[in-house]
Amino acid sequence: MVSGGHTRVYSELGQGTVFKIFFPAVSEKAEPPPPRASVETPRGTERVLAVEDDESVRNIICRTLESYGYTVLEAASAAEAIRVCGQSQQPVHLLLTDVVMPGMSGVELSRRLGSGNPAMKVLFVSGFTADTITEFDDLGAGVQVLHKPFTSERLAQRVREVLDAG
């Protein structure tokens, strides 16, 4: 597309480079973009066990899910999650766990908790891509991962999707 603008570049060894970008003047008023369609983020009432060793991330996850109606149990480690889950009088519907944690990975935690609660769904949270986490290999297809960073809305959407999945 031809815009009628141009650029000037000035560079001097050891001094740096300066880019000047010139845009053509326009007399027309820009149209504001159309408003984004409002999509209501799904809510829920299920019990979620959130396991994250980073306290600030765990707090954001827990507060976000509570604001969407979920009952949230929280744990800072896999060992604490096993204890919390064992003390819970109600079933945990979803384990939301960081993949990489000290002591025991989220994958191993999901295996341990899942053996006593086969109906519990699992959503892994990770800053790594799924193909870089070799522990996923023996979990089979259907591993659910939410990649960091994520928005509150995306967190709530993924939790709902995992809970609603067959």
C-alpha positions as CSV (number, residue, x, y, z in Angstrom):
1,M,0.0,0.0,0.0
2,V,1.4,3.4,-0.9
3,S,0.9,5.9,1.9
4,G,2.9,8.9,0.7
5,G,5.1,8.8,3.8
6,H,8.8,8.2,3.9
7,T,11.7,7.5,6.3
8,R,15.2,8.9,6.8
9,V,17.9,7.0,8.5
10,Y,21.1,8.5,9.9
11,S,23.8,6.2,11.3
12,E,27.2,6.9,12.7
13,L,29.7,4.2,13.8
14,G,30.0,4.3,17.6
15,Q,27.3,6.9,17.9
16,G,24.1,5.0,17.0
17,T,21.3,5.2,14.5
18,V,18.4,7.6,14.2
19,F,15.2,6.7,12.3
20,K,12.8,9.4,11.3
21,I,9.4,8.3,10.0
22,F,7.3,10.8,8.2
23,F,3.6,10.1,7.8
24,P,1.5,12.1,5.3
25,A,-0.9,14.6,6.7
26,V,-4.6,13.7,6.4
27,S,-7.6,15.9,6.6
28,E,-10.1,13.1,7.3
29,K,-11.1,12.1,10.7
30,A,-10.3,8.6,11.7
31,E,-13.2,6.3,12.4
32,P,-13.1,4.7,15.8
33,P,-12.8,0.9,15.7
34,P,-16.1,-0.9,16.1
35,P,-16.8,-1.9,19.8
36,R,-15.6,-5.4,20.6
37,A,-18.4,-7.9,21.1
38,S,-18.8,-8.5,24.8
39,V,-18.4,-12.2,25.6
40,E,-19.4,-13.2,29.0
41,T,-16.8,-15.3,30.7
42,P,-18.3,-18.5,32.0
43,R,-18.7,-19.0,35.7
44,G,-18.9,-22.1,37.8
45,T,-19.5,-23.5,41.3
46,E,-17.1,-26.5,41.3
47,R,-14.2,-27.1,43.7
48,V,-10.8,-26.3,42.3
49,L,-7.5,-27.2,44.0
50,A,-4.9,-24.6,42.8
51,V,-1.3,-25.7,43.3
52,E,1.4,-23.1,42.5
53,D,4.7,-22.5,44.3
54,D,4.9,-18.8,43.3
55,E,2.8,-17.1,46.0
56,S,1.9,-14.1,43.8
57,V,0.7,-16.2,40.9
58,R,-1.2,-18.5,43.2
59,N,-3.0,-15.6,44.8
60,I,-4.0,-14.2,41.4
61,I,-5.3,-17.6,40.3
62,C,-7.2,-18.2,43.5
63,R,-8.8,-14.7,43.6
64,T,-9.7,-14.8,39.9
65,L,-11.4,-18.2,40.2
66,E,-13.3,-17.2,43.4
67,S,-14.5,-14.1,41.5
68,Y,-16.0,-16.4,38.9
69,G,-17.9,-18.4,41.5
70,Y,-15.5,-21.4,42.1
71,T,-14.7,-22.8,45.5
72,V,-10.9,-22.7,45.6
73,L,-8.5,-24.8,47.8
74,E,-4.9,-23.7,47.5
75,A,-1.6,-25.2,48.1
76,A,2.0,-24.0,47.7
77,S,3.5,-27.4,47.0
78,A,2.5,-30.9,45.9
79,A,2.9,-32.2,49.4
80,E,0.6,-29.6,50.7
81,A,-1.9,-30.3,47.9
82,I,-2.0,-34.0,48.9
83,R,-2.7,-33.0,52.5
84,V,-5.4,-30.5,51.5
85,C,-7.1,-32.9,49.2
86,G,-7.0,-35.6,51.8
87,Q,-8.6,-33.4,54.4
88,S,-11.3,-32.1,52.0
89,Q,-14.8,-33.5,52.9
90,Q,-16.0,-32.6,49.4
91,P,-14.7,-33.9,46.0
92,V,-12.2,-31.8,44.1
93,H,-13.5,-31.4,40.6
94,L,-10.4,-29.8,39.0
95,L,-6.7,-29.9,39.9
96,L,-5.1,-26.8,38.5
97,T,-1.3,-27.2,39.0
98,D,1.9,-25.7,37.9
99,V,4.0,-28.3,36.0
100,V,7.4,-27.4,37.4
101,M,7.6,-27.3,41.2
102,P,10.2,-28.2,43.7
103,G,9.9,-31.6,45.3
104,M,7.3,-33.1,43.0
105,S,6.1,-32.1,39.6
106,G,2.6,-31.2,38.8
107,V,2.4,-34.3,36.5
108,E,3.4,-36.6,39.3
109,L,0.9,-34.8,41.6
110,S,-1.9,-35.4,39.1
111,R,-1.0,-39.1,39.0
112,R,-1.1,-39.4,42.8
113,L,-4.3,-37.5,43.3
114,G,-6.0,-38.9,40.2
115,S,-5.6,-42.5,41.5
116,G,-7.9,-41.7,44.4
117,N,-10.3,-39.4,42.4
118,P,-10.6,-40.6,38.8
119,A,-13.4,-38.1,38.0
120,M,-11.1,-35.2,38.9
121,K,-10.0,-33.2,35.8
122,V,-6.5,-31.7,35.5
123,L,-5.4,-28.4,34.0
124,F,-1.6,-27.9,33.9
125,V,-0.2,-24.3,34.1
126,S,3.2,-23.8,32.5
127,G,5.6,-21.2,31.1
128,F,6.9,-24.0,28.9
129,T,5.4,-25.4,25.7
130,A,3.8,-28.8,26.0
131,D,6.3,-30.4,23.7
132,T,9.2,-29.4,25.9
133,I,7.8,-31.1,29.0
134,T,8.8,-34.8,28.6
135,E,6.6,-35.9,31.5
136,F,3.6,-35.2,29.3
137,D,4.7,-38.0,27.0
138,D,3.3,-40.9,29.2
139,L,0.0,-39.0,30.0
140,G,-1.3,-39.7,26.5
141,A,-3.5,-37.4,24.4
142,G,-5.7,-34.9,25.9
143,V,-3.3,-33.2,28.3
144,Q,-4.8,-29.8,29.1
145,V,-2.3,-26.9,29.4
146,L,-2.7,-23.2,30.1
147,H,0.4,-21.3,29.1
148,K,1.8,-18.4,31.1
149,P,1.2,-15.6,30.9
150,F,-2.6,-15.6,30.7
151,T,-5.4,-13.1,31.5
152,S,-8.0,-13.6,34.1
153,E,-10.6,-14.2,31.4
154,R,-8.4,-16.8,29.7
155,L,-7.9,-18.6,33.0
156,A,-11.7,-18.7,33.7
157,Q,-12.4,-19.9,30.1
158,R,-9.9,-22.7,30.2
159,V,-11.1,-23.9,33.6
160,R,-14.6,-24.0,32.3
161,E,-13.5,-25.8,29.1
162,V,-11.7,-28.5,31.0
163,L,-14.5,-29.0,33.5
164,D,-17.1,-29.3,30.7
165,A,-14.9,-31.6,28.6
166,G,-16.2,-35.2,28.3
